[in-house]
Amino acid sequence: MSPFNIHTGAQLSRRRFLRNAGIAIGLPMLDAMTPAFAAEPIKTPKRFVGVSLSLGLHSPNLVPQDAGFNYQPSQYLRSLQDIRDRFTVISGTSHPGVTGGHKAESSIFSACPNQGGSAERNTISLDQLMAKHLGHETRFPSLVLTTGGQRSPSYTENGAMIPAIDDPRALFEQLFVDDDPKVIRRKEELLRSGKSILDIVGAEAKALQREVGNGDREKLDSWFTSVRELEQRLEMNKQWVNRPKPRIGKQPRVAERDNAADIERATLDIALLALQTDSTRFITLHCTGNVVRGIDGVEESYHGLSHHGLDDDKLRQLTLVEQAMIDSWGNFVRQLKASTHQDRCLLDDTTVLLTSNLGNASSHNTRNMPVLLAGGSFKHGQHLAFDQNDNYPLPNLYLSALHEVGLMHENFATSTGNMKGLERQT
């Protein structure tokens, strides 16, 4: 709980307490760096990659007509049939209580119910819950990425959005290019000063605690817990400052800046390197790119095409764009299948999700969200079809994903249990 949401009836001098806001406001960016407390012991590292599309997918081109393991592939899935046994198509799901079209982006991975599309206070996203408990084992507890801008659907437990990295080359350098000595010394100084700042802010909070009522005192107690956890994270982060980064002997591919699908592919290529070098185990990539004229046959913007109104020419162009986005995701799954870590197929230990906050972007409908799930120990190869009119809770899939990485939580957001029909290999 952030202290900046505290409201009291007394005329307190909030300026005194908020004078460090410019420093404290950045603290949620480190909320992913907490050690494991609730993890079930596992021998092999487990990973999660969530790819989200801000403009949905045209359902008639994605969802097969028939359910089960013998489904006939839809138009979008034909190019993925060589990896058919490594992914599952899921239809008829949505996040209970989440509405608001584009505004529901914040709930893609948190499944936090909102009011009219604007969550008053978000909850922790799936990737950050995993990173909170398991992220301490790698240099980067998580990677939050995007194809454009810095907005992301990754949120801390205090409801703060984690700004995304939107430059593949900058991402590559952060992962694989060692800092010069001056930068390393500066990082060490920031880590030391960060803790002293927390001590100062904590002292002010304790002083304020003596002046507020019981309700606000509970909020402050919650915030103290966050401060203590952050101090632990800052301390643990020191171990990586002087360690050399992995050497991979290659440079990142330069993506076509007018092709959102190519930017997605280039970013996922670097994400693959991050997984192969065990630099991180939890990644989200939010695909927001609106520039798609680099795709042959496409003349309009991605957003404009998503609002097609069933216009034939718009649908033709949209199909080219969405097929390219899905193919980039499929290429990433293939690369994971062909990669190994500790003599194991990387895909067997990596859950890869593709979804969106929009089921129908043309009408801003958040029901019947597109979902493709690959990898991990799940039994794949089927179309898991739920009721299109009475949607099944997608948070149940998120709970299953948590269990897959070894976090045996009883629920996640509005989940009612593990996803029905999604079994794991024995």
C-alpha positions in Angstrom: 0.0 0.0 0.0 1.5 3.3 -1.0 1.4 6.0 1.7 0.4 8.5 -1.0 -3.2 7.1 -1.0 -3.7 8.0 2.7 -6.6 10.5 3.5 -7.4 11.7 6.9 -10.0 13.9 8.4 -7.4 15.8 10.4 -5.5 18.8 8.9 -2.1 17.1 8.8 0.9 18.5 7.0 1.1 16.0 4.2 3.8 18.1 2.5 6.1 17.0 5.3 5.5 13.4 4.5 5.4 13.7 0.8 8.6 15.8 0.4 10.4 12.6 -0.7 7.7 11.6 -3.2 9.9 12.3 -6.1 12.2 9.6 -4.8 9.7 7.2 -3.4 7.5 7.2 -6.4 10.1 5.1 -8.3 10.2 2.4 -5.7 7.5 0.1 -7.3 9.8 -0.5 -10.2 11.8 -2.8 -7.9 8.7 -4.7 -6.6 9.6 -7.7 -8.7 12.9 -8.3 -6.9 11.7 -10.2 -3.8 13.0 -13.6 -2.7 11.1 -16.9 -2.9 8.9 -17.6 0.1 5.9 -19.7 -1.2 7.6 -21.7 -3.9 7.2 -25.4 -4.0 10.7 -27.0 -4.4 11.4 -27.9 -8.0 14.5 -29.4 -9.6 14.3 -27.6 -12.9 13.9 -23.8 -13.3 10.4 -23.0 -14.7 9.7 -20.0 -16.9 6.8 -17.9 -18.1 6.5 -15.7 -21.2 3.3 -13.7 -21.7 2.7 -12.0 -25.1 -0.3 -9.6 -25.1 -1.9 -7.9 -28.1 -3.5 -4.6 -27.5 -5.9 -4.9 -30.5 -7.1 -8.5 -30.1 -7.5 -11.1 -32.9 -10.4 -11.6 -35.3 -12.1 -14.5 -33.7 -13.6 -16.2 -36.9 -10.0 -16.5 -38.2 -8.6 -17.8 -35.0 -11.1 -20.1 -33.2 -11.6 -23.6 -34.8 -15.2 -24.7 -35.5 -14.8 -27.9 -33.6 -13.4 -28.7 -30.1 -11.1 -31.3 -28.7 -7.9 -32.9 -30.0 -9.2 -33.5 -33.6 -10.1 -30.0 -34.4 -9.6 -28.7 -37.9 -7.2 -25.7 -37.8 -8.6 -22.2 -38.4 -7.1 -19.9 -40.9 -4.6 -18.4 -38.4 -3.6 -21.7 -37.0 -2.6 -23.4 -40.3 0.9 -22.0 -40.2 1.4 -23.5 -36.7 0.5 -27.2 -37.5 4.1 -28.3 -37.3 4.0 -27.4 -33.5 0.3 -28.4 -33.1 1.2 -30.8 -30.3 3.0 -28.1 -28.3 0.1 -25.6 -27.9 -3.6 -25.4 -26.9 -6.3 -23.1 -28.4 -8.6 -21.8 -25.7 -11.9 -20.0 -26.5 -14.9 -18.8 -24.5 -12.9 -17.2 -21.7 -12.7 -13.8 -20.2 -11.8 -12.0 -17.0 -14.9 -11.7 -14.7 -15.7 -8.1 -13.9 -13.3 -6.6 -16.5 -14.8 -4.3 -19.1 -13.9 -1.0 -20.9 -12.3 -2.0 -24.1 -8.9 -0.5 -24.5 -8.9 0.6 -20.9 -8.9 -3.1 -19.9 -5.3 -3.4 -21.0 -4.2 -2.9 -17.4 -6.1 -6.1 -16.4 -4.6 -8.4 -19.1 -2.3 -10.2 -16.7 -3.7 -9.1 -13.4 -7.4 -10.0 -14.1 -8.3 -7.2 -11.7 -12.0 -6.3 -11.9 -12.6 -2.7 -12.9 -15.5 -0.2 -13.0 -16.3 0.9 -16.5 -12.8 -0.1 -17.6 -10.8 1.9 -15.1 -9.5 0.0 -12.2 -9.3 2.2 -9.1 -6.3 0.3 -7.9 -4.8 -2.6 -9.8 -3.5 -5.8 -8.4 -0.3 -7.7 -9.0 0.0 -9.2 -12.5 0.7 -12.9 -13.1 4.3 -12.4 -14.3 5.2 -10.1 -11.3 3.7 -12.6 -8.8 6.0 -15.2 -10.2 9.0 -12.8 -10.2 8.2 -11.8 -6.7 8.7 -15.3 -5.3 11.2 -16.7 -7.8 12.9 -13.8 -9.6 15.8 -13.5 -7.1 17.5 -16.5 -8.8 18.5 -14.5 -11.9 20.1 -11.2 -12.7 16.8 -9.8 -13.9 13.8 -10.9 -11.8 11.6 -10.1 -14.8 11.7 -8.4 -18.2 8.8 -6.1 -19.1 8.8 -5.3 -22.8 6.7 -3.6 -25.4 6.8 -3.0 -29.2 5.9 0.7 -28.7 5.7 3.2 -25.9 6.3 2.3 -22.2 2.9 1.2 -21.1 2.6 -2.4 -20.0 0.1 -4.8 -18.4 2.7 -5.7 -15.7 1.8 -4.4 -12.3 3.4 -4.7 -8.8 1.5 -5.8 -5.7 1.0 -2.1 -4.9 -0.8 -1.6 -8.1 2.0 0.4 -9.8 2.5 -0.2 -13.5 6.1 -1.2 -14.5 7.3 0.8 -17.5 8.3 -1.4 -20.4 11.4 -1.4 -22.5 10.5 -0.6 -26.1 13.9 -0.6 -27.8 15.3 -4.1 -28.8 18.8 -2.7 -29.1 18.6 -1.1 -25.6 17.3 -4.4 -24.3 20.1 -6.3 -25.8 22.7 -4.0 -24.3 21.1 -4.2 -20.9 21.2 -8.0 -21.0 24.6 -8.6 -22.7 26.8 -5.5 -22.6 28.8 -5.0 -19.5 28.6 -1.6 -17.8 31.8 0.5 -17.7 33.4 0.9 -14.2 31.9 4.4 -13.7 28.4 3.0 -14.3 29.0 0.1 -11.9 30.2 2.5 -9.2 27.2 4.7 -9.7 24.9 1.6 -9.4 26.6 0.7 -6.1 26.1 4.3 -4.9 22.4 4.2 -5.9 21.9 0.9 -4.0 23.4 2.4 -0.9 21.6 5.7 -1.1 18.3 3.8 -1.9 18.4 2.1 1.4 19.2 5.3 3.3 16.3 7.0 1.5 14.0 4.2 2.7 15.2 4.8 6.3 14.3 8.5 6.0 10.9 7.9 4.5 10.3 5.2 7.0 11.0 7.6 9.9 8.6 10.1 8.6 5.9 7.4 8.1 6.3 6.4 11.8 6.0 10.0 12.9 2.8 10.3 10.9 1.5 7.0 12.3 1.1 8.6 15.7 -1.2 11.2 14.3 -3.7 9.2 12.2 -6.7 7.0 12.9 -6.9 3.2 13.0 -7.8 2.8 9.3 -4.9 4.9 8.1 -2.6 3.2 10.6 -3.5 -0.2 9.0 -2.5 1.3 5.6 0.8 2.5 7.0 1.5 -0.9 8.5 0.9 -2.4 5.1 3.3 0.1 3.6 5.9 -0.7 6.3 5.8 -4.3 5.1 6.5 -3.1 1.5 9.4 -1.0 2.7 11.0 -3.9 4.6 10.6 -6.1 1.5 12.2 -3.5 -0.7 15.1 -3.2 1.6 15.7 -6.9 1.2 15.4 -6.6 -2.6 17.9 -3.7 -2.7 20.4 -5.7 -0.6 20.0 -8.8 -2.8 20.4 -6.8 -6.0 24.0 -5.9 -5.0 25.2 -9.4 -5.8 24.8 -8.8 -9.6 26.4 -5.4 -9.9 30.0 -6.6 -10.4 29.2 -9.9 -12.1 30.0 -10.0 -15.8 27.1 -10.5 -18.2 26.8 -13.5 -20.5 28.8 -13.5 -23.8 26.7 -14.6 -26.7 28.9 -13.5 -29.7 26.1 -12.0 -31.8 24.4 -8.7 -32.4 20.6 -8.2 -32.3 18.8 -8.1 -35.6 17.5 -4.7 -36.6 13.7 -4.8 -37.0 11.7 -2.9 -39.6 10.3 0.0 -37.7 7.1 0.1 -39.9 6.3 -3.5 -39.3 4.8 -4.3 -35.8 5.1 -8.0 -36.4 8.8 -7.7 -37.2 9.4 -5.7 -34.1 7.6 -8.4 -32.1 9.8 -11.1 -33.7 13.1 -9.1 -33.1 12.1 -8.5 -29.4 11.2 -12.2 -28.9 14.6 -13.2 -30.5 16.3 -11.3 -27.7 13.9 -12.7 -25.1 14.9 -16.1 -26.2 18.6 -15.2 -25.6 17.6 -14.0 -22.1 16.0 -17.4 -21.4 18.9 -19.4 -22.9 21.4 -17.6 -20.8 19.1 -17.8 -17.7 19.3 -14.0 -17.4 15.6 -14.0 -16.4 12.8 -16.5 -16.3 9.7 -14.2 -16.4 8.9 -12.0 -19.4 6.0 -10.1 -20.8 5.8 -8.5 -24.2 2.9 -6.1 -24.9 2.4 -5.6 -28.7 1.0 -2.1 -29.2 2.6 -1.2 -32.6 0.3 0.7 -34.8 2.6 1.0 -37.8 2.1 -2.0 -40.1 2.6 -0.6 -43.6 5.8 -2.6 -43.9 3.7 -5.7 -44.2 3.0 -6.4 -47.9 -0.6 -5.6 -48.8 -1.3 -3.4 -45.8 -2.0 0.3 -46.4 -3.8 1.4 -43.2 -3.0 1.6 -39.5 -3.3 -1.4 -37.3 -5.8 0.4 -35.0 -7.9 1.5 -37.9 -8.0 -2.0 -39.3 -9.0 -3.5 -36.0 -12.1 -1.3 -36.1 -13.1 -3.0 -39.4 -16.9 -3.0 -39.0 -16.8 -6.1 -41.2 -15.6 -4.1 -44.2 -14.1 -6.7 -46.6 -11.0 -4.7 -47.5 -10.2 -3.8 -43.9 -10.6 -7.5 -42.9 -8.3 -8.6 -45.7 -5.6 -6.2 -44.5 -6.3 -7.1 -40.8 -5.9 -10.8 -41.6 -2.4 -10.1 -43.0 -1.4 -8.2 -39.9 -2.8 -10.6 -37.4 -1.3 -13.6 -39.2 2.1 -12.0 -39.1 1.7 -11.4 -35.3 0.7 -15.0 -34.7 3.5 -16.2 -36.9 6.0 -14.2 -34.9 4.7 -15.9 -31.7 4.8 -19.3 -33.4 8.4 -18.7 -34.5 9.3 -18.0 -30.8 7.7 -21.3 -29.7 9.6 -23.2 -32.4 12.9 -21.6 -31.2 12.1 -22.6 -27.6 11.4 -26.2 -28.9 14.8 -26.3 -30.6 16.7 -24.9 -27.6 18.0 -26.6 -24.5 19.0 -25.6 -21.0 20.6 -28.0 -18.6 20.1 -30.8 -21.3 16.3 -30.2 -21.3 14.1 -28.8 -24.1 13.5 -25.2 -23.1 9.9 -25.3 -24.2 9.2 -28.1 -21.8 10.0 -25.8 -18.9 8.6 -22.6 -20.4 4.9 -21.7 -20.4 4.2 -19.3 -23.3 0.9 -17.4 -23.4 -0.6 -15.3 -26.2 -3.7 -13.2 -25.3 -5.4 -9.8 -25.4 -7.7 -7.7 -23.4 -10.1 -7.5 -26.4 -12.2 -10.3 -27.8 -13.6 -8.1 -30.5 -11.6 -5.0 -31.1 -14.1 -3.6 -33.6 -16.7 -3.3 -30.8 -14.3 -2.9 -27.9 -15.7 -6.1 -26.4 -13.6 -7.7 -23.7 -15.4 -11.1 -23.7 -14.2 -14.2 -25.6 -10.6 -13.2 -25.4 -8.1 -14.9 -27.8 -5.9 -17.4 -26.0 -3.1 -19.6 -27.2 -1.0 -21.5 -24.6 2.2 -23.3 -25.5 4.9 -25.2 -23.6 5.3 -26.3 -20.0 4.2 -29.7 -18.9 0.6 -29.3 -20.1 -1.0 -31.8 -22.5 -1.4 -29.8 -25.7 -2.8 -30.3 -29.1 -6.4 -29.5 -28.4 -9.0 -26.8 -28.8 -10.4 -26.2 -25.3 -13.7 -24.6 -26.0 -15.9 -23.0 -23.4 -19.3 -21.3 -23.6 -19.2 -18.2 -25.9 -22.2 -16.7 -24.1 -21.3 -17.7 -20.5 -17.6 -17.3 -20.5 -15.3 -19.4 -18.3 -12.9 -17.5 -16.0 -9.5 -17.0 -17.7 -7.9 -16.4 -14.2 -8.3 -20.2 -13.8 -5.6 -20.6 -16.5 -3.4 -18.1 -14.6 -3.7 -20.2 -11.5 -2.7 -23.3 -13.5 0.3 -21.3 -14.8 1.3 -20.4 -11.2 1.2 -24.1 -10.2 3.2 -24.9 -13.3 6.1 -22.8 -12.0 5.8 -24.3 -8.5 3.8 -21.6 -6.8 0.9 -23.5 -5.1 -1.4 -20.5 -4.5 -5.1 -21.4 -3.8 -6.4 -18.6 -6.1 -5.4 -15.8 -8.4 -7.6 -12.7 -8.8 -11.2 -14.1 -9.6 -10.1 -17.7 -10.2 -12.4 -20.5 -9.1 -9.8 -23.3 -9.4 -7.4 -24.7 -12.0 -8.5 -24.5 -15.6 -10.9 -27.4 -16.4 -9.7 -29.6 -19.2 -6.1 -28.4 -19.1 -4.2 -31.4 -17.8 -0.5 -31.8 -17.1 1.8 -34.6 -18.2 2.4 -37.2 -15.6 
